[in-house]
Amino acid sequence: MKTITIRGIEPELEKTIKFNASRESLSINQWVLKALKHSAGLDKEKIFRKYDDLNSFAGGWSKKETKTFLENIKIFDRIDEEIWK
C-alpha cells in the first residue's frame, strides 16, 4: 500500500477529523481512508448480502414434501386452553 502525506490541514479540519474518528472508535488514519473511499464512491456496500448456506432448502421441496411438512406443523396451530386459563 502507498503512503500519502497531506499538507496544509487547517486546525478546524484537524479537529473535525479527530472528533469524527473518536466518535466512530476509529484511528485517524482509518477514518480518513473511510472518508476518502466514500467521497470517491468506492465504499458502496451491497444492500443485500448474498447467503448460500440455505440455498438447497429455498424452493427445493416437492409438493409431497411440502404437504408432509405442513401436516407435521399443524400441532403448533392448536392452543391448549388449560395452559391459558
C-alpha positions as CSV (number, residue, x, y, z in Angstrom):
1,M,0.0,0.0,0.0
2,K,1.1,3.5,-0.7
3,T,1.6,6.3,1.8
4,I,0.4,9.8,1.0
5,T,1.2,12.9,3.0
6,I,-1.3,15.6,3.1
7,R,0.0,19.1,4.0
8,G,-1.9,22.2,4.9
9,I,-4.6,20.7,7.1
10,E,-6.4,23.6,8.8
11,P,-6.9,23.4,12.6
12,E,-10.7,23.2,12.3
13,L,-10.4,20.4,9.8
14,E,-8.0,18.6,12.0
15,K,-10.4,19.0,15.0
16,T,-13.3,17.7,12.9
17,I,-11.3,14.7,11.7
18,K,-10.2,13.8,15.2
19,F,-13.7,14.2,16.6
20,N,-15.3,12.0,13.9
21,A,-12.6,9.3,14.3
22,S,-13.1,9.3,18.0
23,R,-16.9,9.2,17.7
24,E,-16.7,6.1,15.4
25,S,-13.9,4.5,17.5
26,L,-11.5,4.6,14.6
27,S,-8.0,5.7,14.3
28,I,-7.5,9.0,12.4
29,N,-5.9,7.0,9.5
30,Q,-8.9,4.6,9.4
31,W,-11.4,7.4,9.4
32,V,-9.6,9.4,6.7
33,L,-9.4,6.3,4.5
34,K,-13.1,5.7,5.0
35,A,-13.9,9.3,4.2
36,L,-11.8,9.2,1.0
37,K,-13.4,6.0,-0.2
38,H,-16.8,7.4,0.5
39,S,-16.1,10.6,-1.4
40,A,-14.6,8.6,-4.3
41,G,-17.6,6.4,-4.5
42,L,-15.6,3.3,-3.6
43,D,-17.4,2.4,-0.4
44,K,-20.6,1.2,-1.9
45,E,-21.8,-1.8,0.1
46,K,-24.3,-4.3,-1.2
47,I,-27.8,-3.7,0.0
48,F,-28.5,-7.4,0.3
49,R,-25.8,-9.8,1.4
50,K,-25.6,-13.0,-0.5
51,Y,-26.0,-16.1,1.5
52,D,-25.7,-19.5,0.1
53,D,-25.9,-21.6,3.2
54,L,-29.6,-22.4,2.8
55,N,-29.9,-22.4,-1.0
56,S,-30.6,-26.1,-1.1
57,F,-33.7,-25.6,1.0
58,A,-35.2,-22.5,-0.7
59,G,-37.9,-23.6,-3.1
60,G,-36.5,-27.0,-3.3
61,W,-39.3,-29.1,-1.8
62,S,-41.5,-31.2,-3.9
63,K,-45.3,-30.9,-3.4
64,K,-45.3,-34.2,-1.4
65,E,-42.5,-32.8,0.9
66,T,-44.4,-29.5,1.4
67,K,-47.6,-31.3,2.2
68,T,-45.8,-33.6,4.8
69,F,-44.1,-30.6,6.4
70,L,-47.4,-28.6,6.7
71,E,-49.2,-31.6,8.2
72,N,-46.4,-32.1,10.7
73,I,-46.5,-28.5,11.9
74,K,-50.3,-28.3,12.4
75,I,-49.8,-29.2,16.0
76,F,-48.4,-25.7,16.6
77,D,-51.7,-24.2,15.5
78,R,-53.5,-25.7,18.4
79,I,-54.0,-23.8,21.6
80,D,-54.0,-25.7,24.9
81,E,-56.9,-24.0,26.7
82,E,-55.8,-25.4,30.1
83,I,-52.5,-23.5,29.8
84,W,-54.2,-20.2,29.0
85,K,-56.7,-20.2,31.9
